[in-house]
Amino acid sequence: MMARKGSVAMRLDHAPNGITLIETMVVITLLAILAAIAAPSFREMMINRRLEGKAREYVTHMNWAKSLAVSSNQAVKLHIATGESASCYVVFQGPVNDCSCNANGAVCTIPDNKHVVVVLPHHNGVRVSARGNKFWIPHLLTAAER
């Protein structure tokens, strides 16, 4: 028996392939809701990763400064400064007040004394500050100096 043109059997043979506009909008809405829930966590994760990276960099510089002090048998100093637009630190050798730093970098009276200069713009979310007293640890004395 042959199906008539408007019958149910004829309509089932030509079912649409693909998705409708409503289905697409539902999926897009669900994705937007999931993104809104995940965005704060992702932002916090990025800030934590940036902070961890800068902390590791700082520890690396301090370990390097320690090895430089031991190998050169001279004091190595650290100057930390925080300004309105950036924080910075400089690792150097020489007189105690020889180097200072700001958002533009480090300034040393003897340029060869500076070894490491790090400037951290405040807009990146990481700042460094010196919270404590200035102190000086004399370098180790050699056997001849004792």
C-alpha positions in Angstrom: 0.0 0.0 0.0 1.4 3.4 -1.0 1.4 6.3 1.5 -0.4 9.4 0.6 1.5 12.6 0.3 0.3 14.2 3.6 0.4 11.0 5.7 2.4 10.3 8.9 4.6 7.7 7.1 5.6 10.3 4.5 6.6 12.9 7.2 8.7 10.4 9.1 10.8 9.6 6.0 11.8 13.2 5.7 12.7 14.0 9.4 15.0 17.1 9.7 18.7 16.4 10.3 20.5 18.9 12.7 19.6 21.0 15.6 17.1 23.8 16.1 17.7 27.4 17.1 16.1 26.7 20.5 18.4 23.8 21.2 21.4 26.0 20.2 20.3 28.8 22.5 19.8 26.4 25.4 23.4 25.1 25.0 24.8 28.6 24.7 22.9 29.7 27.9 24.3 26.7 29.8 27.8 27.4 28.6 27.5 31.0 29.7 26.3 30.0 33.2 29.2 27.6 33.6 31.6 30.3 32.4 30.2 32.8 34.9 30.6 30.2 37.7 34.2 29.3 36.7 35.5 32.8 35.9 36.2 33.9 39.6 38.0 30.7 40.3 40.1 31.0 37.2 41.0 34.6 38.0 42.1 33.7 41.5 44.1 30.8 40.2 45.9 33.1 37.7 46.7 35.6 40.5 48.0 32.7 42.7 50.2 31.4 39.9 51.6 34.8 39.3 52.4 35.3 43.0 54.0 31.8 43.2 56.2 32.5 40.2 57.4 35.8 41.6 58.1 34.2 45.0 60.1 31.5 43.3 62.0 34.1 41.3 62.7 36.1 44.5 64.0 32.9 46.3 66.2 32.2 43.3 67.7 35.7 43.4 68.3 35.4 47.2 70.0 32.0 46.7 72.2 33.4 43.9 73.1 36.4 46.1 74.1 34.1 48.9 76.3 32.1 46.6 77.8 35.3 45.2 78.6 36.5 48.7 80.3 33.3 49.5 82.3 33.0 46.3 83.4 36.7 46.3 83.8 36.9 50.1 82.1 40.2 50.0 78.8 41.5 51.4 75.8 41.4 49.0 73.0 43.8 49.7 69.3 44.0 48.9 67.3 47.2 48.5 63.5 47.0 48.3 61.3 50.0 47.4 57.6 50.5 46.8 56.3 53.4 44.9 52.9 54.5 43.6 53.1 52.6 40.3 55.6 49.8 41.0 57.6 47.9 43.5 61.2 46.9 42.9 64.3 45.3 44.4 67.9 45.4 43.5 70.7 43.0 44.6 74.1 44.7 44.6 77.6 44.8 46.1 79.3 47.9 47.3 78.5 50.7 49.8 75.2 50.2 51.7 73.4 53.2 50.1 75.0 52.7 46.7 71.9 51.5 44.9 68.2 52.4 44.9 65.3 51.4 42.7 62.0 52.8 41.4 59.5 52.1 38.7 62.2 52.9 36.0 64.7 50.5 37.4 67.8 50.7 39.6 70.2 53.6 40.0 73.7 52.8 41.4 76.5 55.3 41.8 78.8 52.5 40.5 76.8 50.8 37.8 78.8 47.6 37.8 77.8 47.0 41.4 74.2 46.0 40.5 73.5 42.4 39.7 69.8 41.8 39.8 67.0 44.4 39.2 63.3 43.4 39.4 60.5 45.9 38.8 57.0 44.8 39.5 54.3 47.1 38.1 51.3 47.3 40.5 48.8 46.5 37.8 50.0 42.9 37.6 48.8 42.2 41.1 52.2 41.4 42.7 54.0 43.8 45.0 57.1 43.6 47.2 57.7 45.6 50.3 60.3 45.8 53.0 58.5 45.2 56.3 61.2 45.2 58.9 64.3 46.9 60.0 67.4 47.4 57.9 70.2 45.1 59.0 73.6 44.3 57.9 75.3 40.9 58.3 79.1 41.2 58.0 80.7 38.9 55.4 82.5 35.8 56.6 86.1 36.4 57.6 88.8 34.5 55.9 91.4 32.6 57.9 93.9 35.4 57.3 91.5 38.1 58.6 90.8 36.3 61.9 
